[in-house]
């Protein structure tokens, strides 16, 4: 789903089919496709996205140390 806000307080949702034949997809293919679409939406309208918690709790150095 892609959401736009034409003006303050108004929203439009646009649904899009990820795959027409989900039974014939590889493991993770639908998730990857969804993530790519979501990423495009965020890059197009970053002001529409609110991250209310710290999704990435560790920095790169922490990941390298096995945390």
Buried (B, 14 or more C-beta within 10 A) or exposed (E): EBEEEEEEEEEEEEEEEBEEEEEEBEEEEEEEEBEEBEEEBEEEEEEEEEEEEEEEEEEEEEEEEEE
